Amino acid sequence: MQQIINGISLGSLYALVAIGYTMVYGILRLINFAHGDLLMFAAYAAIYGMTLFALPWTLSFPLAVLLTGVMGILLDRAAYKPLRDAPRISLLISAIGASFLLENLALVMLGGVPKGFPRPEVFAKVIEVLGVRVQVLTIYTPLVTLVLLLGLLFIIYRTKVGMAMRAASRDFETTRLMGINLDRIIGITFLLGSMLAAAGGIMWAMKYPQVNPFMGVFPGLKAFIAAVLGGIGNILGAVVGGFLLGLGEILIVALVPGLAQYRDALAFFVLILVLLFRPTGLMGEPIIDKS
Amino acid sequence: MDKRKRNLILNGLAVAALFGVLLAFDQFGTNYQVRILNNMAIFITLAVSYNLVNGICGILHLGPNAFITVGAYTSALLTLSPAEKQMTFIIEPLIWPLSVMQAPFVVSLLAGGILATIFAFLISFPVFRVRGDYLAIVTLGFGEVVRVLCNAFQSVTNGPLGLKGLHPHTNLWWSWGIAVLTIVLVTKLVNSSFGRAMKAIREDETAARAMGIDPFKQLLLAFLISAFFSGVAGGLLAHLITTISPTLFTFFLTFNLLMMIVVGGLGSTTGAVLGAALFAWGGEALRIVESPIDLGFFTIPGIPGMRMVVFSLLLMIVIIFARRGLMGRNELSWDGLMGKLKVMAR
């Protein structure tokens, strides 16, 4: 029981990050390698907000989320926008470069020593649910994810911007012909995706209160795998994939403790199996090649 | 004079010149210079073989670190003597056949290359079922899996402790010999009908298939050859550093290789050579930004890690503003050089 709750909590974090991947992939057909590093950026922003500027967490967290969103837009403008018409391989290399740049900039400017995350009291409490003692945070994480997800679905399915985003992920050229400012839509996609990653990053940092410049790499990779598992380009798929991966990781280690060492390899194993047998993922539509 | 004959002579002269330079450094160079030259040769081997897959076939493969790891461990385990292995494996003893085996350096390098090739063959089936970004992620995944396995299989790899006290077999002759061999073989391959088929796949896979090219066969060929040389270079690297552990072979290594071939020009063998040489030399030259700079009245403190910032910025600048890199897809060749000379002489 305890493990299932942990799994759901971890899964919802993967889901939050995976949504960002899937949104960007849906529109640009690009794996945003730097997405995981935005998560790291958010964690640092929240820390500095609380320690350096002595903001309460209620102010510092939303600010960090917002800053990360802006960072996402900047990332797109600097690293991806000049390459819109370039071959995909160039875009991917640029993404890898951006990811390394962010990591190493953080390393140079903030130092490589892991920082502790000052966890607000509200989240550190331990309560008893259904007979097991869990941290409040573990319960809050899926709830926050749910709320954010509903908000996102509202934006995508009930607003004009969302409609434009869905159109752009179908067909770039036609959307442009319809008089939609694609750069603005792409910018908004990055903004939303990065903000979700930031929310995930802050909760990740509270769960594992060790913030270092490379903390985003593994959550990023695994969230990407979750997105592929669910069917990349599909937001609900990313959520389902995230939960499945999170639950799977926790449960496998809980049931077969001998496999704990292989936990990080498991995700890739899942990825390879998915690509072998169902390349479009669990909920994906056939991949349309937009070249 | 016949062009082929002339090129043969010029190539011979170039190799002889390289031999002279190496001899000079071998005799009079400092340890530091020899070390950089060794690094350069190993990077050249790695970059040229990596470029065969990424540049010539046009698929983004992000797992050369897996092949290098396999090669390095295989060759290291073969050259250590049974007694040394017993000393190194303190937590869990090495499994049986490996614990008593010992082979000369050449054999160990070959074995490293062959095992890396076998590994590449095994993973090729899932890898080549997909293309593009998916292929990049799957190969990246295999690179990570190999690293995790290296940490976990203590009775083969000694886990996170790694292997220590390897004999420094790698010298200028070995490293540059293999680099030259790699360049010659890869160039021959690229200029053969196989190479043309690979380039056709890069340009348009569907069209290539319509011309009767089997993409899987061609890509597999490139992949296996690339893995073989990466494995051999891994063995060289292991015997140059003399200590290997899983942390040496992370995605970081792949990133560096990618940077070399992108800066050199994706798809150009001479570009890869130039990129690798620049990286080996530039990596050392850039140490300046990490060490304190004394300006007389005050000192700028050195910032460790600054080199990587510079490198990743460089990669992005090249890919955004000068996507073709130094060489584009062109090669430096004697024909081209002679042509330039004739123009200048006129």
Boltz contact constraints between the chains, C-beta under 6 A:
constraints:
  - contact:
      token1: [A, 31]
      token2: [B, 133]
      max_distance: 6.0
  - contact:
      token1: [A, 82]
      token2: [B, 320]
      max_distance: 6.0
  - contact:
      token1: [A, 89]
      token2: [B, 60]
      max_distance: 6.0
  - contact:
      token1: [A, 90]
      token2: [B, 319]
      max_distance: 6.0
  - contact:
      token1: [A, 90]
      token2: [B, 323]
      max_distance: 6.0
  - contact:
      token1: [A, 92]
      token2: [B, 60]
      max_distance: 6.0
  - contact:
      token1: [A, 93]
      token2: [B, 262]
      max_distance: 6.0
  - contact:
      token1: [A, 93]
      token2: [B, 319]
      max_distance: 6.0
  - contact:
      token1: [A, 94]
      token2: [B, 316]
      max_distance: 6.0
  - contact:
      token1: [A, 94]
      token2: [B, 319]
      max_distance: 6.0
  - contact:
      token1: [A, 97]
      token2: [B, 312]
      max_distance: 6.0
  - contact:
      token1: [A, 97]
      token2: [B, 315]
      max_distance: 6.0
  - contact:
      token1: [A, 97]
      token2: [B, 316]
      max_distance: 6.0
  - contact:
      token1: [A, 100]
      token2: [B, 255]
      max_distance: 6.0
  - contact:
      token1: [A, 100]
      token2: [B, 312]
      max_distance: 6.0
  - contact:
      token1: [A, 101]
      token2: [B, 312]
      max_distance: 6.0
  - contact:
      token1: [A, 104]
      token2: [B, 305]
      max_distance: 6.0
  - contact:
      token1: [A, 104]
      token2: [B, 308]
      max_distance: 6.0
  - contact:
      token1: [A, 104]
      token2: [B, 309]
      max_distance: 6.0
  - contact:
      token1: [A, 105]
      token2: [B, 309]
      max_distance: 6.0
  - contact:
      token1: [A, 107]
      token2: [B, 305]
      max_distance: 6.0
  - contact:
      token1: [A, 108]
      token2: [B, 303]
      max_distance: 6.0
  - contact:
      token1: [A, 108]
      token2: [B, 305]
      max_distance: 6.0
  - contact:
      token1: [A, 108]
      token2: [B, 306]
      max_distance: 6.0
  - contact:
      token1: [A, 108]
      token2: [B, 309]
      max_distance: 6.0
  - contact:
      token1: [A, 261]
      token2: [B, 152]
      max_distance: 6.0
  - contact:
      token1: [A, 264]
      token2: [B, 148]
      max_distance: 6.0
  - contact:
      token1: [A, 265]
      token2: [B, 145]
      max_distance: 6.0
  - contact:
      token1: [A, 265]
      token2: [B, 148]
      max_distance: 6.0
  - contact:
      token1: [A, 268]
      token2: [B, 141]
      max_distance: 6.0
  - contact:
      token1: [A, 268]
      token2: [B, 144]
      max_distance: 6.0
  - contact:
      token1: [A, 268]
      token2: [B, 145]
      max_distance: 6.0
  - contact:
      token1: [A, 271]
      token2: [B, 141]
      max_distance: 6.0
  - contact:
      token1: [A, 272]
      token2: [B, 126]
      max_distance: 6.0
  - contact:
      token1: [A, 275]
      token2: [B, 130]
      max_distance: 6.0
  - contact:
      token1: [A, 275]
      token2: [B, 134]
      max_distance: 6.0
  - contact:
      token1: [A, 276]
      token2: [B, 126]
      max_distance: 6.0
